[in-house]
Amino acid sequence: RAAKPTRTVVITGVPDGLLQDDVMADILTIHFQKSRNNGGDVAEVTYPAGKKGVAFVTFEDPEVVDSVLKKDDHQLEDKRLSQSYPLRVTSYDENVSSCMIHPLLLPL
């Protein structure tokens, strides 16, 4: 079993269709690197993650996952967004992720 799930969180509520995917991934990276968001060094952002409004954020340090999950109110804010968007951060679960990216569940 790879260590990656212990360093990854699932983000829902990502605004869909507003910006290019790589720009949104960049905004998510910046958000989760900020100390005011209990963040830390981001190893990878997977967006889109197979379902609208969902991203995976993998941190360099697994301890950052706990601190990010403890923060109650994640508001995605960036000058490239017209407003702030509430994000829901949950722990990565292999069962959840595998059904979220199951090819039959992808939008046509």
Backbone as CSV, one residue per row, in Angstrom:
resi,resn,N_x,N_y,N_z,CA_x,CA_y,CA_z,C_x,C_y,C_z
1,ARG,0.847,-1.191,0.000,0.000,0.000,0.000,0.881,1.238,0.000
2,ALA,0.646,2.114,-0.933,1.479,3.315,-1.069,1.180,4.305,0.049
3,ALA,2.149,5.145,0.332,1.991,6.147,1.389,1.188,7.351,0.916
4,LYS,0.945,7.442,-0.378,0.296,8.637,-0.917,-1.038,8.965,-0.253
5,PRO,-1.947,7.996,-0.027,-3.231,8.353,0.601,-3.083,9.039,1.957
6,THR,-2.020,8.732,2.694,-1.845,9.361,4.004,-1.428,10.823,3.878
7,ARG,-1.042,11.239,2.676,-0.623,12.629,2.462,-1.622,13.397,1.604
8,THR,-2.774,12.790,1.315,-3.712,13.381,0.366,-5.052,13.691,1.012
9,VAL,-5.647,14.820,0.619,-7.006,15.171,1.033,-7.864,15.328,-0.218
10,VAL,-9.170,15.154,-0.030,-10.129,15.321,-1.114,-10.809,16.676,-0.921
11,ILE,-10.837,17.475,-1.961,-11.437,18.806,-1.914,-12.704,18.772,-2.760
12,THR,-13.824,19.168,-2.172,-15.053,19.318,-2.948,-15.517,20.767,-2.845
13,GLY,-16.312,21.172,-3.809,-16.774,22.553,-3.852,-15.909,23.453,-4.704
14,VAL,-14.978,22.857,-5.449,-14.119,23.652,-6.332,-15.002,24.215,-7.455
15,PRO,-14.974,25.533,-7.670,-15.818,26.103,-8.724,-15.441,25.523,-10.085
16,ASP,-16.431,25.026,-10.786,-16.194,24.320,-12.036,-16.480,25.227,-13.235
17,GLY,-15.600,25.182,-14.218,-15.853,25.868,-15.479,-15.542,27.354,-15.484
18,LEU,-15.036,27.900,-14.380,-14.737,29.336,-14.348,-13.397,29.661,-14.993
19,LEU,-12.431,28.797,-14.724,-11.066,29.033,-15.200,-10.539,27.749,-15.827
20,GLN,-9.421,27.863,-16.522,-8.796,26.660,-17.065,-8.350,25.764,-15.907
21,ASP,-8.337,24.458,-16.166,-8.013,23.501,-15.107,-6.645,23.759,-14.476
22,ASP,-5.643,24.085,-15.289,-4.309,24.304,-14.725,-4.270,25.558,-13.859
23,VAL,-5.067,26.565,-14.205,-5.138,27.783,-13.390,-5.809,27.465,-12.047
24,MET,-6.893,26.683,-12.072,-7.569,26.312,-10.834,-6.656,25.452,-9.956
25,ALA,-5.894,24.558,-10.567,-4.944,23.742,-9.803,-3.910,24.636,-9.126
26,ASP,-3.477,25.688,-9.817,-2.518,26.635,-9.265,-3.122,27.386,-8.067
27,ILE,-4.377,27.817,-8.207,-5.059,28.522,-7.113,-5.195,27.598,-5.899
28,LEU,-5.534,26.343,-6.133,-5.647,25.377,-5.030,-4.294,25.149,-4.358
29,THR,-3.239,25.066,-5.158,-1.893,24.894,-4.598,-1.555,26.052,-3.668
30,ILE,-1.793,27.273,-4.135,-1.505,28.465,-3.327,-2.314,28.445,-2.039
31,HIS,-3.613,28.112,-2.133,-4.482,28.083,-0.957,-3.938,27.124,0.102
32,PHE,-3.568,25.932,-0.323,-3.169,24.907,0.641,-1.712,25.001,1.060
33,GLN,-0.965,25.959,0.502,0.385,26.212,0.987,0.404,27.302,2.062
34,LYS,-0.664,28.055,2.166,-0.693,29.178,3.110,-0.853,28.676,4.544
35,SER,-0.060,29.268,5.445,-0.133,28.862,6.849,-1.473,29.245,7.465
36,ARG,-2.115,30.324,6.990,-3.413,30.710,7.567,-4.495,29.690,7.243
37,ASN,-4.236,28.829,6.261,-5.164,27.746,5.942,-4.695,26.418,6.535
38,ASN,-3.749,26.521,7.503,-3.150,25.344,8.145,-2.417,24.469,7.137
39,GLY,-1.990,25.054,6.022,-1.382,24.292,4.943,0.103,24.064,5.109
40,GLY,0.696,23.559,4.036,2.119,23.267,4.000,2.531,23.006,2.567
41,ASP,3.735,22.464,2.400,4.252,22.228,1.051,3.374,21.219,0.311
42,VAL,2.908,21.641,-0.860,2.047,20.792,-1.686,2.919,20.041,-2.689
43,ALA,2.770,18.709,-2.714,3.527,17.884,-3.662,2.818,17.836,-5.009
44,GLU,1.469,17.771,-4.966,0.729,17.586,-6.208,-0.735,17.970,-6.010
45,VAL,-1.321,18.582,-7.031,-2.762,18.828,-7.069,-3.311,18.109,-8.294
46,THR,-4.306,17.259,-8.074,-4.970,16.576,-9.182,-6.326,17.236,-9.380
47,TYR,-6.439,18.010,-10.456,-7.695,18.674,-10.783,-7.806,18.780,-12.288
48,PRO,-8.931,18.393,-12.862,-10.071,17.785,-12.171,-9.770,16.336,-11.804
49,ALA,-10.478,15.838,-10.808,-10.217,14.489,-10.296,-11.281,13.498,-10.753
50,GLY,-11.808,13.695,-11.936,-12.750,12.737,-12.491,-14.206,13.059,-12.214
51,LYS,-14.446,14.041,-11.360,-15.813,14.434,-11.052,-15.832,15.950,-10.905
52,LYS,-16.879,16.611,-11.380,-16.932,18.074,-11.338,-16.770,18.598,-9.906
53,GLY,-15.924,19.613,-9.776,-15.769,20.276,-8.492,-14.925,19.537,-7.474
54,VAL,-14.224,18.480,-7.909,-13.423,17.676,-6.977,-11.950,17.763,-7.358
55,ALA,-11.099,17.892,-6.332,-9.649,17.887,-6.535,-9.005,17.045,-5.437
56,PHE,-7.832,16.518,-5.729,-7.008,15.848,-4.726,-5.783,16.717,-4.497
57,VAL,-5.453,16.959,-3.228,-4.243,17.704,-2.889,-3.352,16.783,-2.069
58,THR,-2.135,16.573,-2.557,-1.161,15.730,-1.863,-0.065,16.627,-1.305
59,PHE,0.200,16.466,-0.009,1.211,17.279,0.677,2.528,16.517,0.790
60,GLU,3.621,17.270,0.941,4.935,16.658,1.165,4.968,15.949,2.518
61,ASP,4.340,16.546,3.527,4.387,16.045,4.899,3.006,15.540,5.317
62,PRO,2.892,14.271,5.726,1.579,13.746,6.109,0.948,14.483,7.297
63,GLU,1.764,15.140,8.127,1.211,15.864,9.278,0.378,17.065,8.845
64,VAL,0.658,17.604,7.662,-0.104,18.747,7.163,-1.562,18.349,6.927
65,VAL,-1.792,17.101,6.540,-3.162,16.620,6.311,-4.012,16.846,7.557
66,ASP,-3.482,16.459,8.725,-4.241,16.625,9.974,-4.567,18.080,10.243
67,SER,-3.597,18.970,10.039,-3.848,20.378,10.344,-4.838,20.990,9.356
68,VAL,-4.769,20.585,8.087,-5.718,21.094,7.087,-7.131,20.615,7.421
69,LEU,-7.254,19.360,7.854,-8.573,18.813,8.195,-9.161,19.480,9.435
70,LYS,-8.303,19.989,10.318,-8.784,20.627,11.558,-9.365,22.016,11.303
71,LYS,-8.970,22.651,10.217,-9.506,23.984,9.912,-10.939,23.832,9.419
72,ASP,-11.858,24.544,10.077,-13.281,24.384,9.769,-13.706,25.073,8.484
73,ASP,-13.139,26.235,8.231,-13.674,27.086,7.173,-12.617,27.364,6.115
74,HIS,-12.623,26.600,5.043,-11.715,26.854,3.912,-12.475,27.669,2.873
75,GLN,-12.014,28.893,2.629,-12.608,29.762,1.610,-11.573,29.954,0.507
76,LEU,-11.904,29.488,-0.686,-10.993,29.646,-1.810,-11.123,31.072,-2.337
77,GLU,-10.032,31.836,-2.199,-10.033,33.231,-2.630,-8.819,33.485,-3.505
78,ASP,-9.032,34.205,-4.573,-7.941,34.558,-5.479,-8.431,35.716,-6.340
79,LYS,-7.508,36.578,-6.754,-7.911,37.723,-7.586,-8.501,37.278,-8.921
80,ARG,-8.199,36.050,-9.327,-8.745,35.538,-10.592,-10.172,34.999,-10.441
81,LEU,-10.655,34.926,-9.199,-12.029,34.474,-8.935,-12.889,35.685,-8.592
82,SER,-14.131,35.681,-9.039,-15.006,36.828,-8.802,-15.530,36.876,-7.367
83,GLN,-15.469,35.760,-6.669,-15.928,35.699,-5.275,-15.161,34.596,-4.566
84,SER,-15.384,34.452,-3.257,-14.757,33.339,-2.544,-15.710,32.142,-2.565
85,TYR,-15.119,30.969,-2.536,-15.895,29.732,-2.610,-15.567,28.853,-1.411
86,PRO,-16.598,28.392,-0.690,-16.334,27.489,0.430,-15.917,26.112,-0.087
87,LEU,-14.862,25.590,0.483,-14.380,24.267,0.105,-14.632,23.281,1.237
88,ARG,-14.900,22.057,0.888,-15.015,20.990,1.889,-13.788,20.107,1.743
89,VAL,-13.072,19.931,2.859,-11.845,19.145,2.856,-12.094,17.879,3.668
90,THR,-11.889,16.733,3.037,-12.077,15.461,3.734,-10.850,14.587,3.514
91,SER,-10.692,13.613,4.387,-9.536,12.730,4.246,-9.710,11.830,3.032
92,TYR,-8.594,11.475,2.463,-8.568,10.644,1.259,-8.895,9.213,1.663
93,ASP,-9.818,8.619,0.962,-10.189,7.242,1.227,-10.132,6.517,-0.107
94,GLU,-9.378,5.452,-0.166,-9.188,4.781,-1.452,-10.506,4.319,-2.057
95,ASN,-11.454,3.907,-1.230,-12.747,3.459,-1.753,-13.498,4.626,-2.383
96,VAL,-13.491,5.770,-1.712,-14.171,6.951,-2.238,-13.532,7.371,-3.553
97,SER,-12.205,7.438,-3.569,-11.537,7.931,-4.768,-11.729,6.975,-5.938
98,SER,-11.736,5.687,-5.678,-11.867,4.767,-6.798,-13.259,4.836,-7.410
99,CYS,-14.288,5.072,-6.594,-15.614,5.174,-7.198,-15.818,6.564,-7.811
100,MET,-15.114,7.572,-7.293,-15.254,8.908,-7.864,-14.652,8.986,-9.250
101,ILE,-13.608,8.221,-9.493,-12.962,8.317,-10.793,-13.273,7.094,-11.655
102,HIS,-14.272,6.348,-11.257,-14.686,5.190,-12.044,-15.178,5.680,-13.406
103,PRO,-14.714,5.076,-14.502,-15.049,5.602,-15.833,-16.552,5.648,-16.125
104,LEU,-17.319,4.756,-15.543,-18.753,4.765,-15.805,-19.460,5.939,-15.142
105,LEU,-18.798,6.536,-14.156,-19.411,7.657,-13.437,-19.006,9.004,-14.007
106,LEU,-18.118,9.001,-14.975,-17.672,10.275,-15.551,-18.789,10.892,-16.385
107,PRO,-18.911,12.216,-16.340,-19.935,12.862,-17.170,-19.581,12.692,-18.646
108,LEU,-20.599,12.597,-19.468,-20.398,12.431,-20.908,-20.112,13.763,-21.572
